Amino acid sequence: MTDATGGPAPRPRAYELVLARIEEQIGTGELRVGDRLPPERDLVDQLGVSRTAIREALRILEAQGVLVARVGAGPDSGTVIAALPSQGLSQLLRIHLALANFPLADVFEARASLERSSARLAAGHATPQDLARIREPLLAMDRPGLTREQFNDADTAFHVALAEAAGNRLIADLTIAVRNAVRHTVLRAFRRLPDWEAEADRLRAEHHAIFDAVAAGDAHLAGDLVEAHIRAFHGVIADPESNPSDPAGG
């Protein structure tokens, strides 16, 4: 086997073989959510690698949210395939978005597309509990005397709650990851704005309009409003002095 340069391809490290094997078992359905992995000594015998390689692979999968390690003894102990790996997915996406140095315009374009879908789905699926979760950060943004950091936290929570109300787990996780990836960039933009109060008033009004459309079940309007909201804010922060290659999560 050769690599892209025509030379011999590097041999996979032992822990990578373990990762590949577990991924294969998940892909074929041999391992499912809630299943426990065999003990380390059994994995060593099955895969022909060292305990060090097994432990390294398990640490990686746990960090990715694929596995949960339960301490103790009995039927509930051991290393278990995670029932809710979405947190790990969101974390990985946030890190990769931050490291990849995507142009800010590309990230906001992705946000506009994803959050338009989220808002339209939320308008059709949001329960009273979902609406209450969306309204909570909306009301927090209305409180007088908020710092820009506090406003930004409430702004982020509003968009996350909107995404979670969509009823599509994958779209929600992607939306949340992208929104959280730009959190620090948005905060830096807030700090640069010469007329912060006027911009905050505009953002509050747009958030309220989005909420009202979702609460009314108007999917088309909700999608239009959230997309216009994201594009308008990108226009505000993309001034000539901004660096067009500003990384999304810097």
C-alpha positions in Angstrom: 0.0 0.0 0.0 1.3 3.5 -0.9 0.4 7.0 0.3 -0.4 10.1 -1.8 3.3 10.6 -2.6 3.8 7.1 -3.9 5.8 6.0 -0.9 4.8 3.2 1.5 1.8 4.2 3.6 2.4 4.3 7.3 1.1 1.4 9.2 -1.9 2.2 11.5 -1.0 2.5 15.1 -2.5 -0.2 17.5 -5.1 2.1 19.0 -6.3 3.0 15.5 -7.0 -0.6 14.8 -9.1 -0.7 18.0 -11.0 2.4 16.9 -11.6 0.9 13.4 -12.9 -2.3 14.9 -15.3 -0.7 17.3 -16.6 1.6 14.6 -17.1 -1.4 12.3 -19.1 -3.1 15.0 -21.3 0.0 15.6 -21.8 0.3 11.8 -22.9 -3.3 11.4 -25.2 -3.1 14.4 -23.1 -5.6 16.4 -22.8 -2.9 19.0 -25.8 -0.7 19.8 -26.7 2.1 22.2 -26.6 0.7 25.8 -24.4 -2.3 25.0 -21.3 -2.8 27.2 -17.9 -3.4 25.7 -16.1 -6.6 26.8 -13.5 -6.2 29.6 -10.1 -4.9 28.6 -8.5 -8.3 28.9 -11.1 -9.8 26.5 -10.5 -7.0 24.0 -6.8 -7.6 24.2 -7.4 -11.3 23.3 -9.9 -10.5 20.5 -8.0 -7.7 18.8 -4.4 -8.9 19.5 -3.2 -5.5 20.8 -1.9 -4.3 24.1 -3.9 -3.0 27.0 -2.3 0.4 26.4 -3.7 0.5 22.9 -7.1 -0.5 24.2 -7.1 2.2 26.9 -6.0 4.9 24.4 -8.8 4.0 22.0 -11.4 3.9 24.8 -10.2 7.3 26.0 -10.6 8.8 22.5 -14.1 7.3 22.1 -15.1 8.5 25.6 -13.9 12.1 24.7 -15.9 11.9 21.5 -19.1 11.1 23.5 -19.3 7.6 22.0 -18.6 5.7 25.2 -19.5 6.3 28.8 -17.4 4.7 31.6 -19.5 3.5 34.6 -17.5 2.7 37.7 -18.4 0.1 40.2 -19.6 -3.5 39.9 -22.7 -5.2 38.6 -24.8 -5.0 35.5 -24.7 -1.2 35.2 -20.9 -1.0 35.4 -18.3 -1.1 32.6 -17.9 0.8 29.3 -21.2 1.4 27.6 -22.1 2.8 24.1 -23.5 6.2 24.8 -27.2 6.8 24.4 -26.8 10.5 23.6 -23.6 11.1 21.6 -24.8 14.5 20.4 -22.8 16.4 23.0 -19.6 14.8 21.7 -20.6 15.6 18.1 -21.2 19.2 19.0 -17.9 19.5 20.8 -15.9 18.0 17.9 -17.6 20.3 15.4 -16.9 23.3 17.5 -13.2 22.4 17.8 -12.8 21.7 14.1 -14.6 24.9 13.1 -12.4 26.9 15.4 -9.2 25.3 14.1 -10.0 25.3 10.4 -9.9 29.1 10.1 -13.0 29.2 7.9 -13.7 32.7 6.6 -16.3 34.3 8.8 -18.6 34.8 5.8 -18.6 31.1 5.2 -19.6 30.3 8.8 -22.4 32.9 8.8 -23.7 31.5 5.5 -23.8 28.0 7.1 -25.5 29.5 10.1 -28.1 31.2 8.0 -29.0 27.9 6.2 -29.0 25.8 9.3 -31.0 28.2 11.5 -33.5 28.8 8.8 -34.2 25.1 8.8 -34.3 25.0 12.6 -36.7 27.9 12.8 -39.1 26.5 10.2 -39.0 23.1 12.0 -39.5 24.7 15.4 -42.5 26.5 14.2 -44.1 23.2 13.3 -42.9 21.1 16.2 -42.3 23.3 19.3 -44.2 22.2 22.4 -45.2 24.6 25.1 -42.1 23.5 27.0 -40.0 24.3 24.0 -41.5 27.7 23.7 -40.8 28.3 27.4 -37.2 27.4 27.0 -36.9 29.8 24.0 -38.6 32.6 25.9 -36.4 32.4 28.9 -33.2 33.8 27.3 -35.4 36.2 25.3 -36.7 37.7 28.5 -33.1 37.7 29.9 -32.0 39.9 27.0 -34.8 42.4 27.9 -33.4 43.0 31.3 -31.8 46.5 31.8 -28.2 46.9 32.6 -26.9 43.7 31.0 -23.2 43.6 30.1 -22.3 42.7 26.6 -21.1 39.3 27.8 -24.4 38.7 29.6 -26.3 39.7 26.5 -24.2 37.4 24.3 -24.8 34.5 26.7 -28.5 35.0 26.5 -28.3 35.5 22.7 -26.5 32.1 22.4 -29.0 30.4 24.6 -31.9 31.7 22.5 -30.5 30.3 19.3 -29.6 27.0 21.0 -33.1 26.6 22.4 -34.6 27.4 19.0 -32.4 24.7 17.4 -33.4 22.2 20.1 -37.1 22.9 19.5 -36.7 21.9 15.8 -37.3 18.2 16.5 -34.4 17.1 14.2 -31.5 16.0 16.3 -28.9 16.2 13.6 -29.9 19.7 12.4 -30.1 20.8 16.0 -26.6 19.5 16.9 -25.0 21.1 13.7 -26.8 24.4 14.5 -25.7 24.4 18.1 -22.1 23.6 17.2 -21.9 26.3 14.6 -23.6 28.9 16.9 -21.3 28.1 19.8 -18.3 28.2 17.5 -18.9 31.8 16.7 -19.8 32.8 20.2 -16.4 34.5 20.9 -16.3 36.2 17.5 -19.8 37.6 18.2 -18.7 38.9 21.6 -15.7 40.6 20.1 -18.0 42.2 17.6 -20.3 43.4 20.4 -17.3 45.0 22.1 -16.3 46.9 18.9 -19.7 48.4 18.2 -19.7 52.2 18.6 -23.5 52.3 19.4 -24.0 49.2 21.4 -27.4 50.2 22.9 -29.0 50.8 19.5 -27.7 47.5 18.2 -28.9 45.6 21.3 -32.3 47.1 20.8 -32.4 46.0 17.2 -31.3 42.5 18.1 -34.0 42.3 20.8 -36.7 43.3 18.4 -35.5 40.7 15.9 -35.4 37.9 18.5 -38.9 38.8 19.6 -40.2 38.7 16.1 -38.6 35.3 15.5 -40.1 34.0 18.7 -43.6 35.3 17.8 -43.4 33.6 14.4 -42.4 30.3 15.9 -45.1 30.5 18.6 -47.7 31.3 15.9 -46.6 28.2 13.9 -45.6 30.4 10.9 -42.7 28.3 9.5 -42.1 30.4 6.4 -42.0 33.7 8.4 -39.9 32.2 11.1 -37.3 31.0 8.6 -37.2 34.3 6.7 -36.8 36.3 9.9 -34.0 34.2 11.4 -32.1 34.2 8.1 -32.4 37.9 7.8 -31.4 38.4 11.4 -28.1 36.4 10.9 -27.3 38.1 7.6 -28.0 41.6 9.0 -25.7 41.0 11.9 -22.9 39.7 9.7 -23.3 42.8 7.7 -22.8 44.9 10.8 -19.6 43.2 11.9 -18.1 42.7 8.5 -16.8 46.2 8.2 -13.8 47.1 6.1 -11.5 46.9 9.1 -12.5 43.3 9.9 -10.2 40.5 8.8 -12.2 38.4 6.2 -10.2 35.3 7.4 -11.2 35.8 11.1 -11.5 32.3 12.4 -15.0 31.3 13.4 -14.1 30.4 17.0 -11.2 32.6 17.7 
